[in-house]
């Protein structure tokens, strides 16, 4: 009597398939935002996008919102400030660089997290994190060349790199408050904070209201609903997917963005493609652990 072969490590579970789909949607959002910026200023777009997401999450979290605490308000506002800077800088950057390049530079937030933890929390990066950081920043140097053949950084690349730093700060803040707050209530506060800040900065920065446009409505409202849905899907799927496996799936986000951008007509020179590949490699490596035999050798020699 024959036995069934063991499942392949490359086979996707239902939860992992959901994360792959989420990552594909994530990748496509870069081009959608760039197209929407032809009919809207960055701040109004961010405000409308996250205002929609906040309303969606408020409806979902309505049964527990009455229990909102001051700690959750503080946590949500701090995280919301980080999200505001992250997505606003990214949106401004998309006015200067292709969506595919924006996606790869944004992915630097993964190797930047251990650097921020080192600077703020005094937790030195692991060997693999350092390796990923080196890969990622060599990739950035190649990718950020203005013509894809020289090393340099323009305003779009710089804004997007600062966006990655802000997203890294968001992740650290979320980790710091995790277990102390209700995730649903905090999510509502952080999304609402992002929206309010975006609308509030329109007048000081001289951004006027855009003309009514179906492209703007569909893209901003659609991405707002998608943001809420993605958050819920990730929370559900990562209950049964390991962080390492999830990171490998999320590393495909800029790849999907590059595919969507290529279908739209965006082209990346050979040096930029090499840089993009190094960034993805850095993202994956920074989340990996040393092989067990090498850890044993390191501990034995310590």
C-alpha positions, -999 to 999 in steps of 0.1 A, spaced: 0 0 0 16 33 -11 17 63 10 11 98 -2 42 119 -8 50 146 17 38 180 7 63 202 -10 79 230 9 70 252 -21 33 244 -19 11 273 -7 -14 269 20 -47 289 18 -33 315 42 -1 318 22 -21 321 -10 -40 350 6 -7 367 14 5 363 -22 -27 379 -34 -23 407 -9 13 413 -21 1 414 -57 -24 441 -48 2 460 -29 25 459 -58 -2 473 -82 -10 502 -58 22 521 -68 11 526 -104 -25 534 -93 -12 562 -70 11 576 -97 -18 577 -122 -41 594 -96 -15 621 -90 -23 634 -125 -56 647 -111 -48 653 -75 -22 667 -51 -3 643 -29 -18 654 4 -55 654 -7 -50 619 -22 -34 606 11 -61 622 31 -90 607 11 -73 573 9 -68 569 46 -100 587 55 -118 560 36 -98 533 53 -105 548 87 -143 548 81 -141 512 69 -122 501 99 -145 521 122 -175 501 109 -156 468 114 -144 478 149 -177 494 160 -185 468 187 -152 474 205 -146 512 199 -164 521 232 -135 506 251 -109 530 235 -82 539 261 -58 569 263 -29 545 257 -46 533 225 -52 569 214 -15 577 221 -3 546 203 -27 552 173 -16 589 170 21 581 171 18 553 146 -5 576 125 22 603 124 47 577 111 22 565 85 15 600 74 52 608 68 57 574 51 29 575 26 31 613 20 68 611 12 62 581 -10 34 599 -28 55 630 -34 83 608 -46 60 592 -72 58 626 -89 95 622 -99 103 585 -103 86 555 -119 63 534 -98 85 503 -101 116 522 -88 95 536 -59 84 501 -49 120 487 -47 133 517 -27 103 515 -3 111 478 3 143 491 21 122 495 52 128 458 60 166 461 64 163 496 79 143 483 108 173 466 126 193 498 120 167 519 138 164 494 166 202 497 170 201 535 171 170 538 193 168 506 213 205 497 214 198 463 198 227 456 174 217 439 141 224 402 136 250 390 111 223 382 86 207 416 92 240 433 84 244 412 53 209 422 41 216 458 49 248 457 27 230 440 -2 201 465 0 221 496 1 244 485 -28 212 478 -47 199 513 -38 231 529 -51 226 511 -85 189 516 -86 190 553 -78 213 563 -106 195 590 -127 200 571 -159 204 536 -146 241 536 -155 256 559 -128 253 562 -91 234 591 -78 202 601 -60 175 626 -72 147 642 -52 123 613 -60 147 587 -47 156 607 -16 119 613 -7 112 576 -12 142 566 10 129 589 37 95 572 33 112 538 40 127 552 72 92 564 83 77 530 76 105 514 96 96 537 125 59 527 121 69 490 124 90 496 155 61 516 171 36 489 163 59 463 179 64 485 210 27 488 216 17 452 206 1 432 234 -7 464 253 -36 476 231 -65 464 210 -53 462 174 -87 471 159 -91 503 180 -55 514 174 -59 508 136 -89 531 135 -70 559 154 -38 555 133 -57 556 100 -78 586 111 -47 604 123 -30 600 89 -60 613 71 -64 644 94 -28 653 91 -28 651 53 -58 674 50 -44 697 77 -11 702 59 -28 711 25 -32 748 33 3 754 49 19 737 19 -2 755 -6 -20 725 -21 -55 733 -35 -85 711 -38 -85 691 -70 -111 692 -96 -137 664 -92 -125 633 -111 -137 597 -113 -101 586 -115 -94 603 -82 -125 589 -65 -121 553 -77 -83 552 -70 -84 569 -35 -116 553 -22 -106 520 -38 -71 520 -22 -87 531 11 -110 500 10 -81 479 -1 -59 491 28 -85 481 53 -91 447 36 -54 441 33 -49 448 70 -76 423 80 -63 397 56 -28 400 70 -40 397 105 -60 366 97 -33 349 75 -3 355 97 -19 335 126 -9 304 107 21 316 86 55 320 101 72 354 101 100 341 79 76 326 53 55 358 54 86 380 48 96 359 18 61 364 3 61 402 11 95 405 -6 76 400 -38 58 433 -35 83 454 -55 86 425 -80 49 427 -87 51 465 -89 79 461 -114 58 436 -135 28 460 -134 50 489 -143 65 470 -172 31 461 -185 23 498 -184 54 506 -203 80 514 -176 115 503 -185 145 498 -161 181 497 -174 203 467 -166 221 484 -137 188 493 -122 175 458 -125 206 445 -108 201 470 -80 164 460 -76 175 423 -74 200 432 -47 173 451 -27 150 421 -28 179 398 -18 187 422 11 151 421 22 150 383 23 185 378 38 179 404 66 150 383 79 168 349 78 188 332 105 223 318 104 224 281 96 223 260 128 258 246 123 273 281 119 255 293 151 270 263 170 305 272 157 300 309 167 288 300 202 316 275 206 343 300 197 328 327 219 
